[in-house]
């Protein structure tokens, strides 16, 4: 059964067994689903597609050996990148025909456990289509969401679209995005906006989508991915300001020129930097955003004064 979704005004599809309730697995996607009676876009017009397969353990016809043959990187695969992914290790490998992405819990200690405790997705070299497999595990939804985020980010870069690590406030049809390393206080700062400024709404708290529209306007969208805050709004607003936060024992804000703006925005974007084509596309989009959207550096305390300083500075600029 194929489901189609629109996120950031891009459409992607997920194909699942008829026996699988996709929205029980990934409930945050429901608000972004296209009606079944709406004509599905052609494959070439999709941002990407993902097939989620059930093997014999979950009532499917595929054996465990067949699943491993399709999804596990072959011996000739070259490891591209290994990184920490929340409570798991993630590895991306590549052959002449496919990328392989695998993630496994940190507690894995033996090769047998690794096979049984690892999720895999195999994609073509342009990340346009991926195939992954469910397991009898309550973490299926978490893993599938992260695979979707990777496919979205990798395919969006070539279409003037960024998946960003940020918290976004909407006010009067305008969006203000707050960046910073994990633990910097993005959610705390936007919560102060919600508390003190009437009309402020949270658009997304962890993974908004930024896109340069065909007419050259910077837009920010809600997404099905919002970290620990369940904020899954299917909405878009004009992106009018970007603020990178740094903790400090005082409150000070300064507008940045284009080059520092680029440097502020780039670390918050999701991409596979080891793929030159993807990284070049990402840098092209970030450069456009840095030129079009006022960007600020805010050194601050987690208090009302900091929120008022950022509010008065960036809203007056528009």
Order of alpha helices (4+ residues) and beta strands (2+ residues): beta-beta-alpha-beta-alpha-beta-beta-beta-alpha-beta-beta-alpha-beta-beta-beta-alpha-beta-beta-beta-beta-beta-alpha-alpha-beta-alpha
